[in-house]
Each structure stands twice: as structure tokens, then as C-alpha cells.
Amino acid sequence: MRTHHTVTLLAAIGCLALAGCDPQAADTSSSPSPAAPPAATTAAPAPAGSAPVPPKAGKPAAVVPDFAGQVLQSAQNNAQAAGFYLLSSHDALGKNRHQVLDRNWKVCTQTPAAGTATATDTKIDFGTVKNEESCP
């Protein structure tokens, strides 16, 4: 009986630790819903399938804002406010560093480009550097 409680307790602690570290690092394998908009940050560049997608009839669309120069956390918040919830980021210097504390990183580049009209379920990928670094 004690083992069952220990396993349950460890599983609960693990879930809380993952959720508490970065609420935006949620699982992006399922499509996001407006009620629970996940935004993930990853060290890998956006996959080839994340190019701008022309909006289909009945599908929400928006113009991608310009996020360059913004702190990564602010860019993510602003992207969500514009209706984009599928987000990722990578180290623009190619050092494969993870953007663990989004407030310590700034946006240098973005895909799709600012001004692109696309479906709101299009992934936006931010190329980032540490706040004290220069963009490449």
C-alpha cells in the first residue's frame, strides 16, 4: 500500500514540476484551443511545414505582427493576443541553447514574416538571442 501512495505522490510532483516551470511549454502535439492556448519554446528551428498557410474559407486568419526586438515573453503574449497560439523559438546564433527563461531572450527573426496574412493555426517560430547579445 505504501508503494502505491509513493508512486502516486511522485507522479503528482512530476506533473506539478513540469507545469510550474514554464506554463507555456505545454504539449503542442494536439491542436491548441482558445480556452487553453499552449505556446511551446524549443531549441529546434520550425519544421518545413510551418510556412504561411493561406487561410481557408471559414478558418480564422490574421496578419502576423512584427515581433523583432521584443523580449521573447512579450512576443509570445502579443502573438497570442493576435490569435496565434502555436509558437516555437530557437537560438538564432546556432548554439542550440534552450529558451528556458523567456524574459532573458529577445526576438531577432520570425517565421512567417511580419505582415504575412495567414491562418491563425500557422506556427510562428522566433529566432532569439540572449537580451545582452546582438542579433546575427
N, CA, C and O atoms as CSV, one atom per row, in Angstrom:
chain,resi,resn,atom,element,x,y,z
A,1,MET,N,N,0.825,-1.188,0.000
A,1,MET,CA,C,0.000,0.000,0.000
A,1,MET,C,C,0.871,1.253,0.000
A,1,MET,O,O,0.551,2.223,-0.687
A,2,ARG,N,N,1.951,1.247,0.750
A,2,ARG,CA,C,2.819,2.407,0.823
A,2,ARG,C,C,3.437,2.703,-0.551
A,2,ARG,O,O,3.581,3.871,-0.912
A,3,THR,N,N,3.801,1.681,-1.317
A,3,THR,CA,C,4.396,1.872,-2.630
A,3,THR,C,C,3.425,2.573,-3.563
A,3,THR,O,O,3.830,3.456,-4.319
A,4,HIS,N,N,2.156,2.201,-3.527
A,4,HIS,CA,C,1.144,2.827,-4.372
A,4,HIS,C,C,1.045,4.317,-4.070
A,4,HIS,O,O,0.976,5.129,-4.991
A,5,HIS,N,N,1.039,4.682,-2.803
A,5,HIS,CA,C,0.960,6.092,-2.425
A,5,HIS,C,C,2.222,6.843,-2.848
A,5,HIS,O,O,2.145,7.992,-3.283
A,6,THR,N,N,3.369,6.204,-2.724
A,6,THR,CA,C,4.628,6.840,-3.108
A,6,THR,C,C,4.659,7.109,-4.609
A,6,THR,O,O,5.044,8.195,-5.043
A,7,VAL,N,N,4.255,6.120,-5.397
A,7,VAL,CA,C,4.235,6.289,-6.852
A,7,VAL,C,C,3.263,7.390,-7.242
A,7,VAL,O,O,3.580,8.217,-8.097
A,8,THR,N,N,2.089,7.414,-6.633
A,8,THR,CA,C,1.099,8.446,-6.934
A,8,THR,C,C,1.640,9.824,-6.562
A,8,THR,O,O,1.487,10.781,-7.322
A,9,LEU,N,N,2.262,9.923,-5.413
A,9,LEU,CA,C,2.827,11.189,-4.965
A,9,LEU,C,C,3.930,11.660,-5.908
A,9,LEU,O,O,3.972,12.838,-6.264
A,10,LEU,N,N,4.822,10.760,-6.315
A,10,LEU,CA,C,5.901,11.128,-7.229
A,10,LEU,C,C,5.362,11.556,-8.590
A,10,LEU,O,O,5.880,12.495,-9.195
A,11,ALA,N,N,4.345,10.888,-9.065
A,11,ALA,CA,C,3.735,11.262,-10.345
A,11,ALA,C,C,3.110,12.651,-10.245
A,11,ALA,O,O,3.245,13.456,-11.166
A,12,ALA,N,N,2.437,12.937,-9.151
A,12,ALA,CA,C,1.810,14.248,-8.962
A,12,ALA,C,C,2.876,15.345,-8.868
A,12,ALA,O,O,2.711,16.422,-9.442
A,13,ILE,N,N,3.949,15.076,-8.156
A,13,ILE,CA,C,5.035,16.053,-8.034
A,13,ILE,C,C,5.668,16.305,-9.395
A,13,ILE,O,O,5.969,17.448,-9.738
A,14,GLY,N,N,5.870,15.247,-10.171
A,14,GLY,CA,C,6.445,15.398,-11.506
A,14,GLY,C,C,5.581,16.263,-12.402
A,14,GLY,O,O,6.089,17.125,-13.119
A,15,CYS,N,N,4.274,16.036,-12.364
A,15,CYS,CA,C,3.357,16.838,-13.178
A,15,CYS,C,C,3.377,18.297,-12.740
A,15,CYS,O,O,3.405,19.196,-13.581
A,16,LEU,N,N,3.365,18.536,-11.450
A,16,LEU,CA,C,3.402,19.903,-10.954
A,16,LEU,C,C,4.713,20.589,-11.312
A,16,LEU,O,O,4.726,21.771,-11.656
A,17,ALA,N,N,5.802,19.858,-11.232
A,17,ALA,CA,C,7.098,20.440,-11.556
A,17,ALA,C,C,7.149,20.841,-13.026
A,17,ALA,O,O,7.643,21.917,-13.362
A,18,LEU,N,N,6.646,19.987,-13.892
A,18,LEU,CA,C,6.651,20.315,-15.318
A,18,LEU,C,C,5.730,21.487,-15.618
A,18,LEU,O,O,6.097,22.368,-16.395
A,19,ALA,N,N,4.574,21.517,-15.035
A,19,ALA,CA,C,3.613,22.593,-15.288
A,19,ALA,C,C,4.074,23.894,-14.635
A,19,ALA,O,O,3.837,24.972,-15.179
A,20,GLY,N,N,4.715,23.808,-13.500
A,20,GLY,CA,C,5.119,25.004,-12.770
A,20,GLY,C,C,6.342,25.687,-13.342
A,20,GLY,O,O,6.509,26.893,-13.162
A,21,CYS,N,N,7.209,24.947,-14.029
A,21,CYS,CA,C,8.434,25.539,-14.567
A,21,CYS,C,C,8.145,26.535,-15.673
A,21,CYS,O,O,8.670,27.649,-15.663
A,22,ASP,N,N,7.320,26.146,-16.619
A,22,ASP,CA,C,7.022,27.016,-17.751
A,22,ASP,C,C,5.645,26.661,-18.284
A,22,ASP,O,O,5.510,25.712,-19.056
A,23,PRO,N,N,4.624,27.400,-17.888
A,23,PRO,CA,C,3.275,27.045,-18.311
A,23,PRO,C,C,3.104,27.106,-19.818
A,23,PRO,O,O,2.136,26.556,-20.342
A,24,GLN,N,N,4.021,27.761,-20.536
A,24,GLN,CA,C,3.896,27.820,-21.988
A,24,GLN,C,C,4.600,26.667,-22.666
A,24,GLN,O,O,4.499,26.524,-23.884
A,25,ALA,N,N,5.309,25.841,-21.918
A,25,ALA,CA,C,5.980,24.693,-22.512
A,25,ALA,C,C,5.051,23.492,-22.503
A,25,ALA,O,O,5.462,22.392,-22.135
A,26,ALA,N,N,3.826,23.689,-22.899
A,26,ALA,CA,C,2.827,22.633,-22.912
A,26,ALA,C,C,3.009,21.762,-24.141
A,26,ALA,O,O,3.708,22.141,-25.081
A,27,ASP,N,N,2.388,20.611,-24.135
A,27,ASP,CA,C,2.419,19.695,-25.255
A,27,ASP,C,C,1.741,20.338,-26.453
A,27,ASP,O,O,0.591,20.768,-26.359
A,28,THR,N,N,2.449,20.407,-27.587
A,28,THR,CA,C,1.877,21.014,-28.784
A,28,THR,C,C,1.509,19.953,-29.812
A,28,THR,O,O,1.295,20.281,-30.979
A,29,SER,N,N,1.430,18.669,-29.398
A,29,SER,CA,C,1.108,17.631,-30.352
A,29,SER,C,C,-0.354,17.674,-30.762
A,29,SER,O,O,-0.694,17.188,-31.841
A,30,SER,N,N,-1.219,18.232,-29.949
A,30,SER,CA,C,-2.607,18.390,-30.343
A,30,SER,C,C,-2.836,19.847,-30.673
A,30,SER,O,O,-2.101,20.722,-30.215
A,31,SER,N,N,-3.860,20.106,-31.471
A,31,SER,CA,C,-4.076,21.493,-31.857
A,31,SER,C,C,-4.584,22.295,-30.673
A,31,SER,O,O,-5.377,21.803,-29.870
A,32,PRO,N,N,-4.121,23.535,-30.572
A,32,PRO,CA,C,-4.489,24.377,-29.438
A,32,PRO,C,C,-5.940,24.820,-29.520
A,32,PRO,O,O,-6.513,24.937,-30.603
A,33,SER,N,N,-6.513,25.061,-28.366
A,33,SER,CA,C,-7.871,25.575,-28.315
A,33,SER,C,C,-7.835,26.947,-27.669
A,33,SER,O,O,-6.951,27.216,-26.857
A,34,PRO,N,N,-8.766,27.814,-28.006
A,34,PRO,CA,C,-8.755,29.148,-27.418
A,34,PRO,C,C,-8.863,29.127,-25.903
A,34,PRO,O,O,-8.377,30.045,-25.242
A,35,ALA,N,N,-9.500,28.084,-25.330
A,35,ALA,CA,C,-9.673,28.021,-23.886
A,35,ALA,C,C,-8.349,27.741,-23.184
A,35,ALA,O,O,-8.128,28.230,-22.077
A,36,ALA,N,N,-7.467,26.963,-23.806
A,36,ALA,CA,C,-6.193,26.615,-23.195
A,36,ALA,C,C,-5.096,26.746,-24.238
A,36,ALA,O,O,-4.664,25.739,-24.799
A,37,PRO,N,N,-4.631,27.965,-24.516
A,37,PRO,CA,C,-3.675,28.167,-25.598
A,37,PRO,C,C,-2.254,27.829,-25.199
A,37,PRO,O,O,-1.631,28.585,-24.454
A,38,PRO,N,N,-1.714,26.690,-25.684
A,38,PRO,CA,C,-0.339,26.374,-25.362
A,38,PRO,C,C,0.616,27.119,-26.276
A,38,PRO,O,O,0.300,27.396,-27.433
A,39,ALA,N,N,1.780,27.438,-25.749
A,39,ALA,CA,C,2.842,28.019,-26.555
A,39,ALA,C,C,4.119,27.345,-26.131
A,39,ALA,O,O,4.497,27.409,-24.962
A,40,ALA,N,N,4.787,26.704,-27.054
A,40,ALA,CA,C,5.980,25.964,-26.706
A,40,ALA,C,C,7.209,26.690,-27.197
A,40,ALA,O,O,7.189,27.336,-28.244
A,41,THR,N,N,8.273,26.580,-26.438
A,41,THR,CA,C,9.549,27.088,-26.898
A,41,THR,C,C,10.448,25.892,-27.051
A,41,THR,O,O,10.529,25.045,-26.161
A,42,THR,N,N,11.124,25.821,-28.178
A,42,THR,CA,C,12.018,24.714,-28.434
A,42,THR,C,C,13.318,25.252,-28.998
A,42,THR,O,O,13.383,26.395,-29.450
A,43,ALA,N,N,14.341,24.436,-28.970
A,43,ALA,CA,C,15.622,24.846,-29.497
A,43,ALA,C,C,15.732,24.566,-30.994
A,43,ALA,O,O,16.659,25.057,-31.638
A,44,ALA,N,N,14.819,23.797,-31.558
A,44,ALA,CA,C,14.889,23.440,-32.969
A,44,ALA,C,C,14.180,24.465,-33.824
A,44,ALA,O,O,13.175,25.038,-33.402
A,45,PRO,N,N,14.694,24.710,-35.038
A,45,PRO,CA,C,14.007,25.619,-35.941
A,45,PRO,C,C,12.659,25.048,-36.349
A,45,PRO,O,O,12.403,23.855,-36.191
A,46,ALA,N,N,11.812,25.901,-36.870
A,46,ALA,CA,C,10.480,25.475,-37.291
A,46,ALA,C,C,10.592,24.457,-38.407
A,46,ALA,O,O,11.435,24.601,-39.294
A,47,PRO,N,N,9.744,23.416,-38.378
A,47,PRO,CA,C,9.766,22.434,-39.446
A,47,PRO,C,C,9.313,23.066,-40.765
A,47,PRO,O,O,8.692,24.128,-40.781
A,48,ALA,N,N,9.634,22.397,-41.852
A,48,ALA,CA,C,9.313,22.921,-43.173
A,48,ALA,C,C,7.827,23.191,-43.342
A,48,ALA,O,O,7.454,24.081,-44.106
A,49,GLY,N,N,6.973,22.456,-42.657
A,49,GLY,CA,C,5.526,22.610,-42.792
A,49,GLY,C,C,4.969,23.829,-42.096
A,49,GLY,O,O,3.748,23.980,-42.044
A,50,SER,N,N,5.801,24.715,-41.553
A,50,SER,CA,C,5.281,25.858,-40.821
A,50,SER,C,C,5.258,27.131,-41.664
A,50,SER,O,O,5.102,28.230,-41.133
A,51,ALA,N,N,5.412,26.979,-42.966
A,51,ALA,CA,C,5.352,28.139,-43.854
A,51,ALA,C,C,3.951,28.734,-43.801
A,51,ALA,O,O,3.001,28.047,-43.426
A,52,PRO,N,N,3.815,30.004,-44.173
A,52,PRO,CA,C,2.496,30.626,-44.144
A,52,PRO,C,C,1.478,29.797,-44.911
A,52,PRO,O,O,1.743,29.318,-46.013
A,53,VAL,N,N,0.336,29.645,-44.320
A,53,VAL,CA,C,-0.735,28.872,-44.921
A,53,VAL,C,C,-1.841,29.829,-45.324
A,53,VAL,O,O,-2.362,30.559,-44.481
A,54,PRO,N,N,-2.212,29.840,-46.605
A,54,PRO,CA,C,-3.315,30.720,-46.982
A,54,PRO,C,C,-4.567,30.336,-46.213
A,54,PRO,O,O,-4.889,29.151,-46.119
A,55,PRO,N,N,-5.279,31.305,-45.662
A,55,PRO,CA,C,-6.469,30.977,-44.897
A,55,PRO,C,C,-7.527,30.335,-45.779
A,55,PRO,O,O,-7.754,30.764,-46.910
A,56,LYS,N,N,-8.172,29.301,-45.250
A,56,LYS,CA,C,-9.265,28.643,-45.956
A,56,LYS,C,C,-10.571,29.285,-45.532
A,56,LYS,O,O,-10.658,29.921,-44.482
A,57,ALA,N,N,-11.565,29.110,-46.350
A,57,ALA,CA,C,-12.882,29.669,-46.037
A,57,ALA,C,C,-13.343,29.160,-44.677
A,57,ALA,O,O,-13.295,27.960,-44.406
A,58,GLY,N,N,-13.782,30.066,-43.836
A,58,GLY,CA,C,-14.277,29.699,-42.510
A,58,GLY,C,C,-13.189,29.493,-41.480
A,58,GLY,O,O,-13.500,29.279,-40.308
A,59,LYS,N,N,-11.918,29.550,-41.868
A,59,LYS,CA,C,-10.813,29.354,-40.942
A,59,LYS,C,C,-10.318,30.718,-40.484
A,59,LYS,O,O,-10.115,31.599,-41.320
A,60,PRO,N,N,-10.115,30.925,-39.173
A,60,PRO,CA,C,-9.642,32.228,-38.695
A,60,PRO,C,C,-8.294,32.593,-39.317
A,60,PRO,O,O,-7.405,31.750,-39.436
A,61,ALA,N,N,-8.158,33.841,-39.705
A,61,ALA,CA,C,-6.910,34.327,-40.293
A,61,ALA,C,C,-6.565,35.668,-39.668
A,61,ALA,O,O,-7.427,36.358,-39.125
A,62,ALA,N,N,-5.289,36.024,-39.755
A,62,ALA,CA,C,-4.825,37.300,-39.222
A,62,ALA,C,C,-3.516,37.659,-39.915
A,62,ALA,O,O,-2.876,36.813,-40.540
A,63,VAL,N,N,-3.135,38.905,-39.796
A,63,VAL,CA,C,-1.845,39.374,-40.295
A,63,VAL,C,C,-0.840,39.207,-39.157
A,63,VAL,O,O,-1.101,39.617,-38.026
A,64,VAL,N,N,0.302,38.607,-39.459
A,64,VAL,CA,C,1.335,38.366,-38.453
A,64,VAL,C,C,1.989,39.699,-38.089
A,64,VAL,O,O,2.516,40.387,-38.963
A,65,PRO,N,N,1.958,40.071,-36.798
A,65,PRO,CA,C,2.616,41.311,-36.359
A,65,PRO,C,C,4.142,41.189,-36.436
A,65,PRO,O,O,4.677,40.094,-36.612
A,66,ASP,N,N,4.831,42.317,-36.303
A,66,ASP,CA,C,6.290,42.350,-36.264
A,66,ASP,C,C,6.729,42.192,-34.807
A,66,ASP,O,O,6.446,43.050,-33.971
A,67,PHE,N,N,7.420,41.095,-34.511
A,67,PHE,CA,C,7.857,40.811,-33.146
A,67,PHE,C,C,9.347,41.095,-32.942
A,67,PHE,O,O,9.836,40.988,-31.817
A,68,ALA,N,N,10.072,41.451,-33.990
A,68,ALA,CA,C,11.512,41.672,-33.899
A,68,ALA,C,C,11.824,42.755,-32.870
A,68,ALA,O,O,11.197,43.814,-32.852
A,69,GLY,N,N,12.811,42.466,-32.011
A,69,GLY,CA,C,13.230,43.408,-30.978
A,69,GLY,C,C,12.494,43.249,-29.660
A,69,GLY,O,O,12.910,43.810,-28.646
A,70,GLN,N,N,11.403,42.487,-29.659
A,70,GLN,CA,C,10.643,42.298,-28.423
A,70,GLN,C,C,11.289,41.217,-27.562
A,70,GLN,O,O,11.927,40.299,-28.078
A,71,VAL,N,N,11.121,41.333,-26.258
A,71,VAL,CA,C,11.507,40.261,-25.342
A,71,VAL,C,C,10.641,39.056,-25.706
A,71,VAL,O,O,9.451,39.209,-25.980
A,72,LEU,N,N,11.228,37.866,-25.709
A,72,LEU,CA,C,10.519,36.667,-26.150
A,72,LEU,C,C,9.188,36.484,-25.427
A,72,LEU,O,O,8.189,36.151,-26.063
A,73,GLN,N,N,9.154,36.694,-24.122
A,73,GLN,CA,C,7.901,36.533,-23.370
A,73,GLN,C,C,6.838,37.494,-23.886
A,73,GLN,O,O,5.682,37.102,-24.046
A,74,SER,N,N,7.206,38.736,-24.145
A,74,SER,CA,C,6.263,39.728,-24.671
A,74,SER,C,C,5.805,39.350,-26.074
A,74,SER,O,O,4.627,39.488,-26.403
A,75,ALA,N,N,6.732,38.876,-26.899
A,75,ALA,CA,C,6.376,38.456,-28.255
A,75,ALA,C,C,5.368,37.314,-28.218
A,75,ALA,O,O,4.414,37.300,-28.996
A,76,GLN,N,N,5.576,36.355,-27.315
A,76,GLN,CA,C,4.631,35.242,-27.186
A,76,GLN,C,C,3.266,35.755,-26.740
A,76,GLN,O,O,2.241,35.344,-27.284
A,77,ASN,N,N,3.246,36.641,-25.764
A,77,ASN,CA,C,1.976,37.208,-25.291
A,77,ASN,C,C,1.273,37.971,-26.405
A,77,ASN,O,O,0.059,37.848,-26.572
A,78,ASN,N,N,2.025,38.758,-27.169
A,78,ASN,CA,C,1.445,39.543,-28.255
A,78,ASN,C,C,0.960,38.650,-29.395
A,78,ASN,O,O,-0.061,38.939,-30.019
A,79,ALA,N,N,1.684,37.572,-29.667
A,79,ALA,CA,C,1.249,36.627,-30.703
A,79,ALA,C,C,-0.078,35.989,-30.302
A,79,ALA,O,O,-0.981,35.850,-31.128
A,80,GLN,N,N,-0.191,35.607,-29.047
A,80,GLN,CA,C,-1.446,35.014,-28.574
A,80,GLN,C,C,-2.576,36.031,-28.621
A,80,GLN,O,O,-3.707,35.682,-28.959
A,81,ALA,N,N,-2.290,37.272,-28.292
A,81,ALA,CA,C,-3.318,38.314,-28.352
A,81,ALA,C,C,-3.794,38.524,-29.790
A,81,ALA,O,O,-4.941,38.911,-30.015
A,82,ALA,N,N,-2.911,38.268,-30.769
A,82,ALA,CA,C,-3.264,38.399,-32.177
A,82,ALA,C,C,-3.943,37.145,-32.717
A,82,ALA,O,O,-4.365,37.117,-33.874
A,83,GLY,N,N,-4.053,36.093,-31.876
A,83,GLY,CA,C,-4.745,34.877,-32.283
A,83,GLY,C,C,-3.849,33.710,-32.652
A,83,GLY,O,O,-4.347,32.655,-33.049
A,84,PHE,N,N,-2.530,33.875,-32.530
A,84,PHE,CA,C,-1.591,32.803,-32.866
A,84,PHE,C,C,-1.155,32.102,-31.577
A,84,PHE,O,O,-0.574,32.722,-30.687
A,85,TYR,N,N,-1.447,30.798,-31.492
A,85,TYR,CA,C,-1.136,30.052,-30.275
A,85,TYR,C,C,-0.080,28.973,-30.482
A,85,TYR,O,O,0.453,28.440,-29.508
A,86,LEU,N,N,0.228,28.646,-31.716
A,86,LEU,CA,C,1.223,27.618,-31.999
A,86,LEU,C,C,2.563,28.323,-32.198
A,86,LEU,O,O,2.853,28.831,-33.281
A,87,LEU,N,N,3.371,28.348,-31.147
A,87,LEU,CA,C,4.605,29.138,-31.123
A,87,LEU,C,C,5.807,28.267,-30.801
A,87,LEU,O,O,5.699,27.296,-30.052
A,88,SER,N,N,6.950,28.617,-31.370
A,88,SER,CA,C,8.200,27.953,-31.020
A,88,SER,C,C,9.314,28.992,-31.097
A,88,SER,O,O,9.118,30.089,-31.619
A,89,SER,N,N,10.468,28.638,-30.578
A,89,SER,CA,C,11.620,29.536,-30.655
A,89,SER,C,C,12.884,28.707,-30.743
A,89,SER,O,O,12.912,27.536,-30.363
A,90,HIS,N,N,13.928,29.338,-31.252
A,90,HIS,CA,C,15.225,28.680,-31.345
A,90,HIS,C,C,16.333,29.721,-31.170
A,90,HIS,O,O,16.100,30.924,-31.285
A,91,ASP,N,N,17.532,29.234,-30.894
A,91,ASP,CA,C,18.703,30.079,-30.704
A,91,ASP,C,C,19.171,30.561,-32.072
A,91,ASP,O,O,19.641,29.761,-32.881
A,92,ALA,N,N,19.048,31.855,-32.336
A,92,ALA,CA,C,19.406,32.419,-33.641
A,92,ALA,C,C,20.906,32.367,-33.910
A,92,ALA,O,O,21.328,32.501,-35.059
A,93,LEU,N,N,21.719,32.175,-32.873
A,93,LEU,CA,C,23.174,32.089,-33.057
A,93,LEU,C,C,23.628,30.662,-33.357
A,93,LEU,O,O,24.819,30.421,-33.551
A,94,GLY,N,N,22.693,29.720,-33.397
A,94,GLY,CA,C,23.034,28.343,-33.720
A,94,GLY,C,C,23.754,27.590,-32.623
A,94,GLY,O,O,24.381,26.564,-32.886
A,95,LYS,N,N,23.676,28.081,-31.402
A,95,LYS,CA,C,24.357,27.432,-30.275
A,95,LYS,C,C,23.485,26.376,-29.604
A,95,LYS,O,O,23.902,25.759,-28.625
A,96,ASN,N,N,22.286,26.167,-30.119
A,96,ASN,CA,C,21.347,25.161,-29.596
A,96,ASN,C,C,21.014,25.354,-28.121
A,96,ASN,O,O,20.778,24.381,-27.405
A,97,ARG,N,N,20.993,26.600,-27.667
A,97,ARG,CA,C,20.611,26.875,-26.282
A,97,ARG,C,C,19.087,26.893,-26.199
A,97,ARG,O,O,18.406,27.315,-27.134
A,98,HIS,N,N,18.570,26.434,-25.079
A,98,HIS,CA,C,17.120,26.408,-24.855
A,98,HIS,C,C,16.671,27.717,-24.220
A,98,HIS,O,O,17.356,28.266,-23.358
A,99,GLN,N,N,15.532,28.203,-24.647
A,99,GLN,CA,C,14.979,29.440,-24.113
A,99,GLN,C,C,14.126,29.086,-22.885
A,99,GLN,O,O,12.896,29.092,-22.946
A,100,VAL,N,N,14.790,28.785,-21.794
A,100,VAL,CA,C,14.104,28.351,-20.578
A,100,VAL,C,C,13.405,29.531,-19.905
A,100,VAL,O,O,12.229,29.428,-19.556
A,101,LEU,N,N,14.095,30.625,-19.720
A,101,LEU,CA,C,13.502,31.828,-19.130
A,101,LEU,C,C,13.259,32.820,-20.264
A,101,LEU,O,O,14.166,33.550,-20.665
A,102,ASP,N,N,12.038,32.841,-20.774
A,102,ASP,CA,C,11.710,33.625,-21.964
A,102,ASP,C,C,12.021,35.110,-21.801
A,102,ASP,O,O,12.286,35.792,-22.791
A,103,ARG,N,N,11.993,35.617,-20.581
A,103,ARG,CA,C,12.271,37.040,-20.356
A,103,ARG,C,C,13.749,37.376,-20.544
A,103,ARG,O,O,14.108,38.552,-20.598
A,104,ASN,N,N,14.611,36.361,-20.645
A,104,ASN,CA,C,16.044,36.580,-20.841
A,104,ASN,C,C,16.450,36.551,-22.305
A,104,ASN,O,O,17.637,36.634,-22.619
A,105,TRP,N,N,15.487,36.434,-23.201
A,105,TRP,CA,C,15.760,36.316,-24.633
A,105,TRP,C,C,14.990,37.385,-25.395
A,105,TRP,O,O,13.915,37.811,-24.972
A,106,LYS,N,N,15.555,37.819,-26.534
A,106,LYS,CA,C,14.853,38.770,-27.399
A,106,LYS,C,C,14.725,38.175,-28.799
A,106,LYS,O,O,15.522,37.332,-29.213
A,107,VAL,N,N,13.712,38.631,-29.507
A,107,VAL,CA,C,13.415,38.125,-30.842
A,107,VAL,C,C,14.231,38.884,-31.878
A,107,VAL,O,O,14.227,40.115,-31.904
A,108,CYS,N,N,14.933,38.141,-32.732
A,108,CYS,CA,C,15.689,38.725,-33.850
A,108,CYS,C,C,14.950,38.505,-35.166
A,108,CYS,O,O,14.855,39.413,-35.992
A,109,THR,N,N,14.432,37.304,-35.353
A,109,THR,CA,C,13.743,36.945,-36.586
A,109,THR,C,C,12.456,36.219,-36.270
A,109,THR,O,O,12.236,35.773,-35.144
A,110,GLN,N,N,11.617,36.107,-37.269
A,110,GLN,CA,C,10.379,35.355,-37.100
A,110,GLN,C,C,9.978,34.753,-38.435
A,110,GLN,O,O,10.249,35.306,-39.501
A,111,THR,N,N,9.327,33.609,-38.344
A,111,THR,CA,C,8.759,32.938,-39.499
A,111,THR,C,C,7.343,32.535,-39.127
A,111,THR,O,O,7.154,31.838,-38.130
A,112,PRO,N,N,6.352,32.945,-39.887
A,112,PRO,CA,C,6.366,33.746,-41.102
A,112,PRO,C,C,6.705,35.205,-40.811
A,112,PRO,O,O,6.642,35.668,-39.672
A,113,ALA,N,N,7.064,35.906,-41.872
A,113,ALA,CA,C,7.486,37.301,-41.760
A,113,ALA,C,C,6.336,38.201,-41.333
A,113,ALA,O,O,5.166,37.893,-41.563
A,114,ALA,N,N,6.691,39.319,-40.707
A,114,ALA,CA,C,5.696,40.321,-40.309
A,114,ALA,C,C,4.938,40.786,-41.545
A,114,ALA,O,O,5.517,40.958,-42.618
A,115,GLY,N,N,3.642,40.986,-41.379
A,115,GLY,CA,C,2.799,41.464,-42.464
A,115,GLY,C,C,2.183,40.356,-43.301
A,115,GLY,O,O,1.370,40.624,-44.185
A,116,THR,N,N,2.568,39.099,-43.026
A,116,THR,CA,C,2.022,37.968,-43.768
A,116,THR,C,C,0.608,37.670,-43.277
A,116,THR,O,O,0.382,37.533,-42.074
A,117,ALA,N,N,-0.335,37.570,-44.197
A,117,ALA,CA,C,-1.693,37.157,-43.845
A,117,ALA,C,C,-1.734,35.640,-43.912
A,117,ALA,O,O,-1.423,35.053,-44.949
A,118,THR,N,N,-2.116,35.003,-42.815
A,118,THR,CA,C,-2.103,33.550,-42.748
A,118,THR,C,C,-3.157,33.056,-41.755
A,118,THR,O,O,-3.721,33.840,-40.991
A,119,ALA,N,N,-3.409,31.768,-41.779
A,119,ALA,CA,C,-4.332,31.153,-40.825
A,119,ALA,C,C,-3.748,31.263,-39.426
A,119,ALA,O,O,-2.533,31.173,-39.251
A,120,THR,N,N,-4.596,31.454,-38.438
A,120,THR,CA,C,-4.107,31.617,-37.069
A,120,THR,C,C,-3.559,30.321,-36.480
A,120,THR,O,O,-2.955,30.346,-35.407
A,121,ASP,N,N,-3.757,29.187,-37.157
A,121,ASP,CA,C,-3.163,27.945,-36.654
A,121,ASP,C,C,-1.791,27.686,-37.287
A,121,ASP,O,O,-1.248,26.590,-37.147
A,122,THR,N,N,-1.230,28.674,-37.976
A,122,THR,CA,C,0.124,28.589,-38.510
A,122,THR,C,C,1.124,28.761,-37.367
A,122,THR,O,O,0.962,29.637,-36.518
A,123,LYS,N,N,2.160,27.917,-37.353
A,123,LYS,CA,C,3.190,28.043,-36.315
A,123,LYS,C,C,4.036,29.276,-36.577
A,123,LYS,O,O,4.452,29.528,-37.708
A,124,ILE,N,N,4.285,30.041,-35.526
A,124,ILE,CA,C,5.219,31.164,-35.587
A,124,ILE,C,C,6.473,30.742,-34.839
A,124,ILE,O,O,6.410,30.336,-33.679
A,125,ASP,N,N,7.618,30.841,-35.517
A,125,ASP,CA,C,8.896,30.481,-34.919
A,125,ASP,C,C,9.723,31.743,-34.738
A,125,ASP,O,O,9.892,32.526,-35.673
A,126,PHE,N,N,10.239,31.936,-33.526
A,126,PHE,CA,C,11.057,33.097,-33.204
A,126,PHE,C,C,12.531,32.691,-33.166
A,126,PHE,O,O,12.893,31.727,-32.491
A,127,GLY,N,N,13.383,33.426,-33.891
A,127,GLY,CA,C,14.830,33.275,-33.780
A,127,GLY,C,C,15.290,34.246,-32.703
A,127,GLY,O,O,15.066,35.450,-32.829
A,128,THR,N,N,15.929,33.748,-31.643
A,128,THR,CA,C,16.213,34.570,-30.465
A,128,THR,C,C,17.691,34.550,-30.070
A,128,THR,O,O,18.440,33.636,-30.416
A,129,VAL,N,N,18.078,35.587,-29.336
A,129,VAL,CA,C,19.385,35.647,-28.685
A,129,VAL,C,C,19.157,36.139,-27.253
A,129,VAL,O,O,18.098,36.681,-26.936
A,130,LYS,N,N,20.152,35.945,-26.402
A,130,LYS,CA,C,20.075,36.477,-25.037
A,130,LYS,C,C,19.920,38.000,-25.118
A,130,LYS,O,O,20.413,38.623,-26.058
A,131,ASN,N,N,19.248,38.590,-24.150
A,131,ASN,CA,C,18.997,40.033,-24.161
A,131,ASN,C,C,20.252,40.869,-24.345
A,131,ASN,O,O,20.209,41.902,-25.012
A,132,GLU,N,N,21.369,40.443,-23.766
A,132,GLU,CA,C,22.601,41.232,-23.843
A,132,GLU,C,C,23.394,40.976,-25.130
A,132,GLU,O,O,24.421,41.616,-25.353
A,133,GLU,N,N,22.934,40.051,-25.978
A,133,GLU,CA,C,23.625,39.732,-27.226
A,133,GLU,C,C,23.046,40.522,-28.407
A,133,GLU,O,O,21.922,41.021,-28.345
A,134,SER,N,N,23.827,40.623,-29.468
A,134,SER,CA,C,23.376,41.270,-30.695
A,134,SER,C,C,22.785,40.224,-31.628
A,134,SER,O,O,23.239,39.081,-31.667
A,135,CYS,N,N,21.779,40.627,-32.369
A,135,CYS,CA,C,21.174,39.735,-33.365
A,135,CYS,C,C,22.156,39.497,-34.495
A,135,CYS,O,O,22.911,40.396,-34.867
A,136,PRO,N,N,22.150,38.287,-35.045
A,136,PRO,CA,C,23.069,37.997,-36.159
A,136,PRO,C,C,22.649,38.751,-37.422
A,136,PRO,O,O,23.302,38.630,-38.458
